[in-house]
Amino acid sequence: MAKTNADIEHWDVENEEFWEKEGKRIASRNLWISIPSLLIGFAVWLMWGMITTQMQNLGFPFTIEQLFTLSAIAGLSGATLRIPASFMIKIAGGRNTVFLTTALLMLPALGTGIALTNPDTPFIVFQALALLSGIGGGNFACSMSNISSFYPKSKQGYGLGMNAGLGNFGVTTMQVLIPLAMTVGIFGAVAGGPMELQSASGTLIGRIEAGTETWIQNAGFIWLVFLIPLAFAGWFGMNNLRTITPNPGSPVSAFGKILGLYGVGLATSLVGVYALGILNMWVALPLTIILTLVLLRLIPGDIKPNIQKQFAIFSNKHTWSMTVLYILTFGSFIGFSAALPLSISVIFGNMMEVAADGTVTRVTNPDAPSALTWAWMGPFVGALIRPVGGWISDKMGGSIVTQIISVIMVVASVATGYVMMLAYNSTDPNSYFALFLILFIVLFAASGIGNGSTFRSIGVIFDQQQKGPVLGWTSAVAAYGAFIAPRVMGQEIQAGTPELAMYGFAVFYAVCLVVNWWFYLRKNAYIKNP
């Protein structure tokens, strides 16, 4: 009897008899190991939004802009790493790839826990750890590519939807689990002692007052509890499909290929971070993407033909239109997930105070709502509603659904910006918090539905040869939202004009309305309502 994790030589899931007798069982086993691995990948990738909020509450010696930068670096790294991750399955095998990319997440998890035990840890250490946590973002591309190989065409929606939809719950899992884990010394003396909050914090179940002890290092250490068994599950429970990866080589050889691909992505992410210091963001990001593609194309060996096939998608105009629309949906979801916690902390953590002589100063808000209590709601709604977006799109057409949610996002962004301005300049910002949170939940819900509609459109527009590469490319570019949103919102909040960030997003959403209408909804559209 073959080992559970043996390489599979024969794989014909389009044959219904094979699927029912053997394929379904194997596909399900690989899917249900893949889902929690991807979920924890999302959690480690986006943990900096919650960590930086608590770093501020503990008085770590960094500016607001520096703290937003940590979330932005993780976002940039995770997006860039999705580009090389798109090619891993075909050259290294699914089992090898999921095992190693899951195991690699132990580095930023352990490193972050250690770094957070000491407030005097240099900022560059946190920058390096944020860069490494981007591995969790990159893992989405190889995970989706792997799972798509296990399911027949008729079951692609189920396999990819479950993997992506439940994987996205890593954002909510992180936003709920990190605040709770920080309240107790669950790892004992081994993980270091507690620190005392200088500002009030919170958890899902309520506010935590200043002066309370907290174990911020648990925000990193907690993921090792899941990553260690998941790495074992990936190695002993998943399979390489030889029909997809004819020659993965020995495990050591496959690991070398994976590390080489991620090495290219981390190197170009570093270049991107450096470029951001001397160039405008809108110049530095395209340069990072182009440099990554060029370096990947120069790698010799098995990857070269796969890269050449990938480049064929760039001559198709729909690659570019769907890239813009996927930024609208997934880019917004992941960007707001990264930026919302610290935005709540900064905007509502302070208030205006009017002195007797009429002068206005910004002071601490003693009754501020805690980001650690409320920030999870938006990503939870966005992830939960994603499958609904796909279902509605199957009934109505993907582009009509995309058009409707685009209108909602334009209006909600303008309204959110206006409320942020009122709250930032108010002597009682708490009175605006409920409306602020509701508007952000609307944005998350719309972007979640749009995730489903754009996936559906890509499935209709592109053939089997181009569908996978286009999904990988669009998900990589859209993931830069996890960099752009914290960066833009951080700069504008620092400047005292938080509303300008949201107004800028509204302008982009309006452009997406036009792109979607021109390509897919007007009278002579290229493809009508895919």
C-alpha positions in Angstrom: 0.0 0.0 0.0 1.4 3.4 -1.0 2.3 5.9 1.6 -0.2 8.7 2.2 2.4 11.3 1.2 3.8 9.4 -1.9 4.1 11.2 -5.2 1.1 10.5 -7.4 2.0 9.4 -10.9 -1.5 8.9 -12.3 -4.0 11.8 -11.8 -7.1 12.0 -14.1 -9.7 13.9 -12.1 -11.7 14.7 -15.3 -12.5 11.0 -15.4 -15.6 10.7 -13.2 -14.9 7.2 -12.1 -11.3 8.0 -11.0 -12.6 11.1 -9.2 -15.2 9.3 -7.2 -13.1 6.2 -6.5 -9.8 7.9 -5.6 -9.4 11.5 -6.6 -12.0 13.1 -4.3 -10.5 11.6 -1.1 -6.9 12.7 -2.0 -8.0 16.2 -3.1 -10.0 16.7 0.1 -7.0 15.6 2.3 -4.7 18.0 0.5 -7.3 20.8 0.7 -7.9 20.5 4.4 -4.2 20.6 5.1 -3.8 23.6 2.7 -6.6 25.7 4.2 -5.2 26.1 7.8 -1.6 26.5 6.4 -2.9 29.4 4.2 -4.9 30.8 7.1 -1.9 31.0 9.4 0.1 32.5 6.4 -2.4 35.4 6.2 -2.2 35.8 10.0 1.6 36.0 10.1 1.7 38.3 7.1 -0.8 40.9 8.5 0.0 40.6 12.2 1.9 43.9 12.2 -1.4 46.0 12.1 -2.2 44.6 15.6 1.4 44.5 16.9 2.1 48.1 16.0 -1.0 49.2 17.8 0.1 47.5 21.0 3.7 48.8 20.5 2.2 52.3 20.6 0.2 51.5 23.7 3.4 50.2 25.4 5.4 53.3 24.4 7.9 51.7 22.1 10.3 54.5 20.9 9.0 54.7 17.3 7.0 57.4 15.5 3.5 56.8 14.1 4.9 56.9 10.6 7.5 54.2 11.5 4.8 51.9 12.9 2.7 52.3 9.8 5.9 51.5 7.8 6.2 48.1 9.4 2.8 47.1 8.1 3.6 48.6 4.7 6.9 46.6 4.5 5.1 43.4 5.2 2.5 44.3 2.6 5.2 45.0 0.0 7.1 41.9 0.7 4.0 39.6 0.7 2.8 41.1 -2.7 6.2 40.8 -4.3 6.7 37.2 -3.1 3.5 36.2 -4.8 5.2 36.7 -8.2 7.8 33.9 -7.7 5.4 31.8 -5.7 3.2 31.5 -8.8 5.9 29.2 -10.3 6.8 27.0 -7.4 4.3 24.1 -7.9 5.4 23.3 -11.4 9.1 23.1 -10.6 9.1 21.9 -6.9 5.8 20.0 -6.3 2.9 20.8 -4.1 3.8 18.8 -1.0 7.4 20.1 -1.0 6.2 23.7 -1.5 3.4 23.8 1.1 5.7 22.1 3.7 8.6 24.4 3.3 6.7 27.7 2.8 4.7 26.8 6.0 7.8 25.9 7.9 9.5 29.2 6.8 6.8 31.2 8.7 8.4 30.0 11.9 11.3 32.5 11.3 9.2 35.7 11.5 7.0 34.2 14.2 9.8 33.3 16.5 11.9 36.3 15.6 9.1 38.7 16.2 8.4 37.2 19.6 12.0 37.5 20.6 12.3 41.1 19.3 9.1 42.2 21.2 10.5 41.2 24.6 12.7 44.3 24.5 11.4 47.8 23.7 15.0 48.8 22.9 15.2 46.4 20.0 16.5 48.4 17.0 13.9 49.4 14.4 15.9 47.7 11.6 15.2 44.4 13.3 11.5 44.9 13.2 11.9 46.0 9.5 13.7 42.7 8.7 11.0 40.7 10.5 8.2 42.5 8.7 10.0 41.7 5.4 10.2 38.0 6.3 6.5 37.9 7.4 5.7 38.6 3.8 6.3 34.9 3.1 2.8 34.4 4.5 1.4 36.7 1.8 3.4 35.0 -0.9 2.1 31.6 0.0 -1.3 32.5 -1.4 -0.1 32.2 -5.0 1.5 28.7 -4.6 -1.3 27.4 -2.4 -4.0 28.4 -4.9 -2.0 27.0 -7.8 -1.5 23.7 -5.9 -5.2 23.2 -5.0 -6.4 24.0 -8.5 -4.4 21.0 -9.7 -6.3 18.6 -7.4 -9.9 19.4 -8.6 -11.7 18.8 -11.9 -13.0 21.8 -13.8 -16.5 21.3 -12.4 -15.2 21.5 -8.9 -12.7 24.4 -9.3 -15.0 26.9 -7.8 -15.4 24.8 -4.7 -11.7 23.9 -4.2 -10.4 27.5 -4.9 -13.3 29.1 -3.1 -12.8 27.1 0.1 -9.0 27.5 0.0 -9.1 31.3 -0.6 -12.2 32.1 1.4 -11.3 30.2 4.5 -7.6 31.2 4.1 -8.7 34.9 4.2 -10.1 34.2 7.7 -6.5 34.3 8.8 -6.9 38.1 9.0 -9.8 37.8 11.5 -8.2 34.9 13.4 -5.1 37.1 13.9 -7.1 40.2 15.0 -9.0 38.1 17.6 -6.2 35.8 18.8 -3.3 38.2 19.1 -5.1 40.6 21.7 -6.3 37.6 23.7 -2.8 35.9 23.7 -1.2 39.1 24.9 -3.3 39.1 28.1 -1.7 36.0 29.7 1.8 34.7 30.1 0.9 31.4 28.4 4.5 30.5 27.6 5.9 31.1 31.0 9.4 32.4 31.8 10.6 30.9 28.5 8.9 33.7 26.6 10.0 36.6 28.9 8.2 38.8 31.3 5.3 41.2 30.8 5.3 44.9 30.2 3.0 47.5 31.6 0.5 49.3 29.3 1.1 53.1 29.1 -2.2 53.6 27.2 -5.5 51.6 27.4 -5.8 48.6 25.1 -8.4 45.9 24.6 -9.5 42.5 23.4 -12.6 41.1 21.7 -14.3 41.0 25.1 -13.5 44.5 26.3 -11.2 47.3 27.3 -7.9 46.9 29.2 -6.8 49.9 31.2 -3.4 51.5 31.3 -1.1 50.0 34.0 -2.2 46.4 33.2 0.5 43.9 32.4 0.7 42.6 28.8 2.8 40.0 27.0 3.2 41.6 23.6 5.8 38.9 22.6 3.0 36.3 22.5 1.8 38.0 19.2 4.7 36.3 17.5 5.2 33.1 19.7 1.5 32.1 19.4 1.8 31.1 15.7 4.4 28.5 16.5 1.7 26.5 18.3 0.0 26.0 14.9 2.9 26.2 12.5 4.8 23.2 13.9 2.0 20.7 13.6 0.9 22.2 10.2 4.4 21.7 8.8 4.3 18.0 9.9 0.8 17.6 8.4 2.0 19.1 5.1 5.0 16.8 4.9 3.2 13.6 5.9 -0.3 14.2 4.5 0.1 16.0 1.2 1.2 14.9 -2.3 3.3 16.0 -5.3 1.4 15.4 -8.5 3.8 14.1 -11.1 1.3 15.1 -13.9 1.9 18.7 -12.8 5.5 18.4 -11.6 7.2 15.7 -13.7 10.6 16.3 -12.2 10.6 17.9 -8.7 13.9 16.2 -7.9 14.9 15.2 -4.4 13.3 17.1 -1.5 16.6 18.9 -0.9 16.7 19.9 -4.6 13.1 21.1 -4.5 13.7 23.1 -1.3 16.6 24.8 -3.1 14.4 25.9 -5.9 11.8 27.3 -3.5 14.4 29.1 -1.5 15.9 30.5 -4.7 12.6 31.8 -5.9 11.7 33.4 -2.6 15.3 34.7 -2.4 14.7 36.7 -5.6 11.5 38.0 -4.2 13.0 39.1 -0.9 15.9 40.7 -2.7 13.6 42.8 -4.9 11.4 43.6 -1.9 14.5 45.0 -0.2 15.3 47.1 -3.3 11.7 48.2 -3.2 12.0 49.4 0.4 15.2 51.2 -0.5 13.6 52.8 -3.6 10.8 54.1 -1.5 13.3 56.1 0.4 14.4 58.0 -2.7 11.5 57.7 -5.1 7.8 58.4 -5.2 5.8 55.3 -4.1 4.0 55.1 -7.5 7.4 54.8 -9.2 9.1 52.5 -6.7 6.3 49.8 -6.8 6.2 49.3 -10.6 10.1 49.2 -10.6 9.9 46.5 -7.9 7.5 44.4 -10.0 9.5 44.8 -13.2 12.8 44.0 -11.5 11.2 40.8 -10.0 10.0 39.6 -13.3 13.3 40.4 -15.1 15.3 38.5 -12.4 13.0 35.5 -12.5 13.3 35.3 -16.3 17.1 35.2 -15.9 17.0 32.2 -13.6 18.3 29.1 -15.6 16.8 25.6 -15.5 13.2 24.4 -15.2 11.6 27.7 -14.4 12.5 29.4 -17.7 9.8 27.8 -19.9 7.2 28.5 -17.2 8.2 32.2 -17.0 7.9 32.4 -20.8 4.4 31.0 -20.7 3.5 33.5 -17.9 4.7 36.4 -20.0 2.2 35.5 -22.8 -0.7 36.9 -20.6 0.7 40.4 -20.9 -0.3 40.7 -24.5 -4.0 40.2 -23.5 -5.8 43.5 -22.7 -8.1 41.7 -20.3 -5.1 40.8 -18.1 -4.7 44.6 -17.4 -8.4 45.4 -17.0 -8.9 42.5 -14.6 -5.7 43.5 -12.7 -7.3 47.0 -12.1 -10.6 45.4 -11.0 -8.9 42.9 -8.7 -7.0 45.8 -7.0 -10.4 47.4 -6.4 -11.6 44.3 -4.6 -8.8 42.2 -3.0 -6.4 45.2 -2.8 -9.0 47.1 -0.8 -9.8 44.1 1.5 -6.1 43.4 2.3 -5.1 47.1 2.5 -7.8 48.1 4.9 -7.1 45.0 7.0 -3.5 46.1 7.4 -4.3 49.8 8.0 -7.5 49.8 10.1 -6.1 48.9 13.6 -3.5 51.6 13.8 -6.0 54.1 12.1 -8.5 53.5 14.9 -5.8 53.9 17.5 -4.4 57.2 16.1 -7.6 58.9 15.0 -9.7 58.0 18.1 -6.9 57.7 20.6 -6.5 61.5 20.7 -8.9 64.4 20.6 -8.9 68.2 20.4 -8.9 70.3 23.6 -9.9 74.0 23.5 -8.2 76.1 26.1 -9.7 79.2 27.8 -7.9 81.5 25.3 -9.4 79.6 22.4 -6.2 77.7 21.4 -6.7 74.1 20.2 -4.3 71.3 21.1 -4.4 67.6 20.4 -4.4 65.5 23.6 -4.9 61.9 24.6 -8.5 60.6 24.6 -8.9 58.8 27.9 -12.0 56.8 26.8 -10.8 55.9 23.3 -12.2 52.7 21.7 -9.5 50.0 21.4 -8.5 48.9 17.9 -7.8 45.5 19.4 -11.5 45.2 20.3 -13.1 46.4 17.1 -10.7 46.0 14.1 -11.6 42.3 13.5 -15.1 43.0 12.4 -14.4 44.4 8.9 -12.1 41.6 7.7 -14.5 39.0 9.2 -17.4 40.3 7.2 -15.3 40.6 4.0 -14.1 37.0 4.2 -17.5 35.6 5.3 -19.3 37.3 2.4 -16.8 36.3 -0.3 -18.5 33.1 -1.4 -21.8 35.0 -1.6 -20.2 37.3 -4.1 -19.4 34.3 -6.3 -22.8 32.8 -6.0 -24.6 36.1 -6.9 -22.2 36.6 -9.8 -23.1 33.1 -11.2 -26.8 34.3 -11.2 -26.3 37.9 -12.4 -22.9 38.0 -14.1 -19.6 39.0 -12.6 -19.3 42.5 -14.1 -22.8 43.7 -13.1 -21.9 42.7 -9.5 -18.5 44.4 -9.8 -20.2 47.6 -11.1 -22.7 47.7 -8.2 -20.0 47.2 -5.5 -17.8 49.9 -7.2 -20.6 52.5 -6.8 -21.0 51.4 -3.1 -17.3 51.7 -2.5 -17.1 55.2 -4.1 -19.9 56.5 -1.8 -18.6 54.7 1.3 -15.1 55.9 0.8 -16.1 59.6 0.6 -18.4 59.2 3.6 -15.7 57.4 5.6 -13.2 60.2 4.8 -15.6 62.9 5.9 -16.3 61.1 9.2 -12.5 60.6 9.8 -12.0 64.3 9.3 -14.8 65.1 11.8 -13.4 62.6 14.3 -9.8 63.8 14.0 -10.8 67.4 14.6 -13.4 66.8 17.3 -13.4 67.4 21.1 -15.4 64.1 21.3 -14.2 61.7 18.6 -16.0 58.8 20.3 -19.3 60.1 19.1 -18.2 59.4 15.5 -16.8 55.9 16.1 -19.9 53.8 15.5 -20.5 55.5 12.1 -16.8 55.2 11.2 -16.9 51.4 12.0 -20.2 50.8 10.1 -18.8 52.6 7.0 -15.6 50.5 7.1 -17.7 47.3 7.4 -19.6 48.4 4.3 -16.3 48.8 2.5 -15.1 45.4 3.6 -18.5 43.8 2.6 -18.4 45.4 -0.8 -14.8 44.4 -1.4 -15.5 40.8 -0.3 -18.5 40.5 -2.7 -16.2 42.0 -5.4 -13.6 39.3 -4.7 -16.1 36.7 -5.7 -17.3 38.6 -8.8 -13.8 39.2 -10.2 -12.8 35.6 -9.6 -15.9 34.6 -11.6 -15.1 37.0 -14.4 -11.5 35.8 -14.8 -12.8 32.2 -15.0 -15.1 33.2 -17.9 -12.8 35.5 -19.8 -9.6 33.4 -19.9 -8.9 29.9 -21.2 -7.4 27.0 -19.1 -3.9 27.9 -20.2 -4.1 31.6 -19.1 -6.5 31.4 -16.2 -3.9 30.2 -13.6 -1.2 32.7 -14.6 -3.7 35.6 -14.7 -5.0 34.6 -11.2 -1.4 34.6 -9.9 -0.5 37.9 -11.5 -3.6 39.8 -10.5 -3.4 38.4 -6.9 0.2 39.6 -6.7 -0.4 43.1 -7.9 -3.6 43.5 -5.8 -1.7 42.4 -2.7 0.3 45.6 -3.0 -2.8 47.1 -1.4 -1.4 45.8 1.9 1.5 48.2 1.3 -0.3 51.1 -0.3 -3.2 51.5 2.2 -1.1 51.7 5.4 1.5 53.9 3.7 -1.1 56.4 2.3 -3.3 56.4 5.4 -0.3 56.7 7.7 1.1 59.7 5.8 -2.3 61.5 5.7 -3.1 60.9 9.4 0.4 62.1 10.3 -0.4 65.3 8.2 -3.7 65.8 10.0 -5.7 65.1 6.9 -6.9 61.5 7.1 -9.9 62.2 4.8 -7.6 62.8 1.8 -6.5 59.1 1.8 -10.1 58.0 1.6 -11.0 60.6 -1.1 -8.0 59.3 -3.1 -9.3 55.7 -2.9 -12.8 57.0 -4.0 -11.3 58.5 -7.1 -9.6 55.2 -7.9 -12.8 53.3 -7.4 -14.6 55.7 -9.8 -11.9 54.9 -12.4 -12.6 51.2 -11.9 -16.3 51.9 -12.6 -15.3 53.3 -16.0 -12.9 50.4 -16.8 -15.5 47.8 -15.9 -18.2 49.5 -17.9 -16.0 50.0 -20.9 -14.7 46.5 -21.1 -17.7 44.4 -20.0 -21.0 46.4 -19.7 -21.3 49.0 -22.5 -23.3 48.2 -25.7 -20.3 47.0 -27.7 -18.2 45.6 -24.8 -15.4 43.3 -25.6 -17.0 40.5 -23.5 -20.5 41.1 -22.2 -20.9 40.8 -18.5 -18.6 37.8 -17.8 
